C-alpha cells in the first residue's frame, strides 16, 4: 500500500484509481525539517516514519532521476538512470496545491544552484576534453612520423633517425644494418642488427645469431622507429654493462652447437657442457635439471654419496642436491619379500631386458650370502625385516646376480631374506630363477656359488639322485648344459685359512714336477722373511705385512691379503733369501706359492689383453691355441689327485680340496664347450662372484634397505601356500564389542585419550577446516589429565568419539599380535592397511553422527584417525620386538642386571 502525502489538501495516493506518485521522507537534519514543516503550512506537526511529501510539491530541478560522474580519461560526463527518484541536497517543498497562492513559493531553492565544486569539475573536464581532442590529432601526426609500413618508408625515415651512441647506419638495396663498433682505436664489430626487405629483424653478436638478449625478446618485424631505438639501446646496455650474461651464454651455446656438428662423437660431452652453461645464471631456487643429468647424478650418488657431496660442495659443477635426488628419484623400489611370488620373481630384470644387447644375454648366475643384523622396523605402513620362510627375523640374505660372459653387464636379479636356509628350499628358488631367466630371454650357462654345504646341496638336486657334479642338464632346456663352479675367491681364501689353521702352520704336498716326492710348506718361512726385512727400507718380500701374516677373523675375508701371499714376487723372494738366511722349509713354501699363484693367474683374467700388458702367458684368455694353460690345469688336476692320497691332517681340508679340484675341472669343461661348440674366440676364467666387496659397498646399502624396508609380505611355505585373508582374521577373535571396551583398564584410558588428542591435532593441522577443528574438540574429564599435564596453553581435548575409535584400534591390534594369529598378521602385505580395514569394520555407525562438514565426510575423518593410531601402534610393536631380540643377544651378565632392575 503506497504512502500518502501529508501536505494539507493533497490527495496523492489516496484514490485507488488515480496515478501513483513518488513520495519522499522528511530529512534527518532538524533545521531542514523545520523548513519543510513551515513550507507545507503545518505548524506543530509531529513527524513519524510514515510522514511523506509527494513529488508534486517539489520543482523538477529538485528531483534527481539520474546519477552522473565525470570520466577522468575522456573528460566526458557519464549519466545513468536511478531505480528510484531522490531529492537533491537541501530541497524544500515549494508548491502547496489546494491552498492560498501565498503559501506556495517560486523562489530558487538552494538545490537549484550549481555548487562551486561542481562548477570547477565541469570546467576542468571541459578543458580536459578539449586537450584530448588536440592530443589525438597530435598523436596521429606523431604515429604517421614514426610508423613504418614498407621498406621504402623505412629507408626514407632512417635519414632523420638519431641512433644511440656507438651505433652507425649502413643502407643497402635490400637491407638496412645498424653496426655497433667498440674500441675506436682498434675498431671491432661487436654487434650487428639488420632489417630485411620484408621488415624482419636479425641480430648477430660476435658472428653468432641470437633470438634474445638477456630478458629482452627480439621483435620479429619492425613497424615503428621507436622499436628500433629501444632495441639498439637495450643491446648497447647489455653489452656495455655485462650485468646480464644472457648474450655470452647464447654465444657459448651457439659455439657448442657448432662443436657438436664438427665432433658428433662428443655429443654427450657437449650436451653436458651446454646444460651446465644454461644453469650458470639461474638462481638456486629456480634450478631445473634435465632427466639425463638427474639420472647421471643419481647413479653417481649411489656409487659414492661422499664423493657426490664433495663434488657438489666444490662448486665446480651445478648439480642437484641430495634431497632433490631423493625427492625426484626416490629409493630403490625392488622389494625382496614381495618378489618371492613367482609372478614378481624377476620383474625388475624382465623390464630391463629390452634395453640389453645380444652380448649381454649369455650369463652366469652368481649366488652368495650376506649376513644381516636382526632388526625389525616399521616403514610406510609395513613391518619389515622378517625372513621370507620363518616367523623370526632375517639373519642373512641370499643374493642372486647375473654376469654376462661376453660383456661387462651384471645385475642383481633377486634377494632372498632368510633366518635359516635348507638345501631343498634354496634349490627351489635357484631352479625358479634359472627357468625364469630363460623365459625372459637369457641363457644361463652355469651357476657360481661359495663352498658352503647348503649351496652344494642345493646344486646337487639338479640331478637324480642328488649329486655334486660339474655339469647338469639345464632345467630350462635339458639339451643345454648348466655348469657348477665354486667361487675362486672363496677357494683362494680357504687355502690361506687352511694353512693358518694348521697346528704348526704347515703341511706336506707332492712335488709338482715329480709327484712321487713330497715337499713341506711352512708359514714360518714367510714370517721369518718378513722379520728379517722388517727394519729395511727396501724389501724383497714387499707384499708381506703383519696384517697379511696375522689377519684377524674379519681381515681373513679380504682377498687382497691372500693375494699378497700367493704372489710370484713372494716365491722369488723366498728363493733369493732362503738359501742365504736358511728360512724354515723355504724351498717347499716357494714352490707351493708358485703353483697356487699360477693357478690364480689363470682364473683371475678379467680382460683379454691382461696377459699382453703384464707379459704373462698364464694371464691370457683361454683360446684353442692356449695349450700351455690347458696343460697346466690338467697337470694341476693330477697333482690334486695325488695330493688327496696323502694321509689326512697334513693337507688341505676335504671341502677346500674338493672345491679346488672341482672348479679347475669345471673351467676346463666350460672352456672346451664355449670354444668348440659355441665358437667363442676366447674364454675368460674370471667368472667368480665379482666382489663381495662390490656387494658390501654401494650395492650393500640398497640390499640392506630392501631387506629392512620390505612391505612385510612373504611367501608362505608350501603347506601355507595361500595368502592370508583379512576375512579369516576377522573370524578369529578380531571383533570389537562393548565388553572389550569395558575391559580396558582405568590406567590405559588417559593414554588412549592422549593419542586421540594427537590424532585430532594432526588431522586439523593439515585440513585447516574451522568446522572440523571445532567438531573434533571435546571437554575436560578425568581421562584428560595427561593432556592437561603437558598443556602450555595450545592443546585441546579430543572428542569422545575420537577416543572411542583409538580404543577400538588398540583392541584390534592387541588381538592381531596375540597367538596364534600374530605370524599371520605379520605376513600381510601391508599391516597398516589390515588394521585400518579391520577398524572400519568395527567402528559403530553412531560415531560422528552429528558431523555435517561439506568438505570432509565423517568416513574420511575416521580413516585418518585409524591411519595415525595404527602408525603409533605398529611403530611401538616393532620397538618392542627389537627389545626382545636385543635382550636375547645380550651377554648373560648384562641381561641379569637388566632383569634385576625390572
Secondary structure as UniProt FT lines:
FT   TURN            8..9
FT   TURN            12..14
FT   STRAND          23..25
FT   HELIX           30..39
FT   TURN            40..41
FT   TURN            43..44
FT   TURN            49..50
FT   STRAND          52..54
FT   HELIX           55..57
FT   HELIX           60..62
FT   STRAND          63..70
FT   TURN            72..74
FT   STRAND          77..87
FT   TURN            89..90
FT   TURN            97..98
FT   HELIX           101..103
FT   HELIX           110..112
FT   HELIX           116..146
FT   HELIX           151..157
FT   HELIX           158..160
FT   TURN            165..166
FT   STRAND          167..171
FT   STRAND          175..182
FT   HELIX           184..186
FT   STRAND          188..196
FT   TURN            197..198
FT   STRAND          200..205
FT   TURN            206..207
FT   STRAND          208..210
FT   STRAND          212..213
FT   TURN            214..215
FT   STRAND          216..217
FT   HELIX           225..241
FT   HELIX           246..262
FT   HELIX           264..266
FT   HELIX           267..279
FT   TURN            280..281
FT   HELIX           284..286
FT   HELIX           291..303
FT   HELIX           305..313
FT   TURN            314..315
FT   HELIX           322..329
FT   TURN            336..337
FT   HELIX           338..340
FT   HELIX           342..344
FT   TURN            345..346
FT   HELIX           347..352
FT   HELIX           353..355
FT   HELIX           358..361
FT   STRAND          362..371
FT   STRAND          377..379
FT   TURN            380..381
FT   STRAND          382..384
FT   TURN            388..389
FT   STRAND          396..404
FT   STRAND          410..418
FT   HELIX           423..440
FT   STRAND          443..449
FT   HELIX           453..460
FT   TURN            461..462
FT   STRAND          471..474
FT   TURN            475..476
FT   STRAND          477..486
FT   HELIX           488..501
FT   TURN            503..504
FT   STRAND          506..510
FT   TURN            515..516
FT   STRAND          518..522
FT   HELIX           523..532
FT   TURN            533..535
FT   TURN            542..543
FT   HELIX           546..549
FT   TURN            553..554
FT   HELIX           555..557
FT   HELIX           559..565
FT   HELIX           568..581
FT   TURN            584..585
FT   HELIX           586..603
FT   TURN            608..609
FT   HELIX           610..614
FT   HELIX           617..619
FT   TURN            624..625
FT   HELIX           627..644
FT   TURN            648..649
FT   HELIX           654..672
FT   HELIX           673..677
FT   HELIX           692..694
FT   HELIX           695..699
FT   HELIX           700..708
FT   HELIX           718..720
FT   HELIX           726..731
FT   TURN            732..733
FT   HELIX           738..742
FT   HELIX           746..767
FT   HELIX           770..775
FT   HELIX           782..784
FT   HELIX           785..790
FT   HELIX           800..816
FT   TURN            819..820
FT   HELIX           822..826
FT   HELIX           831..842
FT   TURN            845..850
FT   HELIX           858..888
FT   HELIX           892..901
//
